[in-house]
């Protein structure tokens, strides 16, 4: 598929079909010095956690490929990226440099699409202070660098093992260089009130808090956000709420929880929409890229072979994009979107574990068992009948209401046929681009794949 065709495809499936326009729904200034203030600001921001060394199209991402990424993100309501890297050098630095060039070349509402760093401290890795200084020396005054309380934002992934004093020193050095910053780390791995309260008391360096929620159950995600919201309110900090729907890792044993796909998106977005987290205005979504850790925001994977070292293809994730777009517009505008075109999103998922439990043994994986499932989400302008014919299974019929609804059904090997009917008339009938087949040398058969059918 060439770039023009791909771009038209993405526009059709994520913009035209749902008839949602994110660029017109903002009611706050996009000026680079815009301050985030929970009392006065009305702008809501949705950022995707982006592993900058492992890009969506290829590891060394070109300027043109970055342009596609930026346009894809803007079309589904993402306002920018939290760039993750363990060491800001080599491929990481080159990729960010190409991204910045792409922003300049696009020159289309550039100030509305932001970025900021997230230095990775996994397993106690201490960030190189010179690399942090280099980042802000290069991008401190960049018009697209996200500012919180008027200052460029620094976030840190898994900062707890490094300790508060290190980041107090970083803030002190930058302030003396004329580059004061706002600092929001991830310092608690679980939604535990006592532990989080202790951290808020001990970490004098923090200006806010963000929960990292990949692979956690939806219930834990919402609990994490709720506790963090209360503590941020008590201590006068800013909450960057967490959102994620499982980390289905490519080269590791599979991890699933009972709520998945659009069901998990709904469970996690509705508390935000309902204002359960003290009118939180910043959302961090895990994640954007598909390499190594198989997250589900990108509307499609790289159009080409699987990444080096991967045991299976990188499936298309367009279904996730269509659903998260719907909820982001609802959250940002405060109004449930008007649906003008029917959409049915299908998510292929194999063999669930129970909510919160350890996954089944990797070597015992049996993809032909009854737990192989489809998750379906209907986004309909009027009530309709959805019919699923999976392989040799008998047709399964769902009576879907208007609005958004979720359904599950067993899947089987062979052709996959979906139809939407209304008042006895076929609205559409589609055969999936993917036929389910038994795996050869890997337990992965049809996990991670999603698609959408629309009219």
Buried (B, 14 or more C-beta within 10 A) or exposed (E): EEEEEBBEBBBEBBBBBBEBEBEEBBEBEBEBEBBBEBEEBEBBBBBBBBBBBBBBBBBEBBBEBBBBBBBBBBBBBBBBBBBBBBBBEEBBBBBBEBBBBBBEBBEEEBEBBBBBBBBBBEEEBEBBEEBBBBBBEBBBEBBBBBBBBEBBBBBBBBBBEBBBEBBBEBBEBBEEEEBBBBBBBBBBEEBBEEBBBEBBEEBEBBBBBBBBBBBBBBBBBBBBBBBBBBBBBEBEBBBBBBBBBBBBBBEEEBBBBBBBBBBBBBBBBBBBBEEBBBBBBBBBBBBBBBBBBBBBBBBBBBEEEBBEEBEBBBBBBBBBBBBBBBBBBBBBBEEEBEBEEBBBBBBBBBBBBEEEEEBBEEEEBEBEEEBBBBBBBBBBBEBBBBBBBBBEBEEBEBEBEBBBBBBBBBBBBBBBBBBBBBEEEEBEEBEBEBEBEEBEEEBBBBBBBBBBBBE
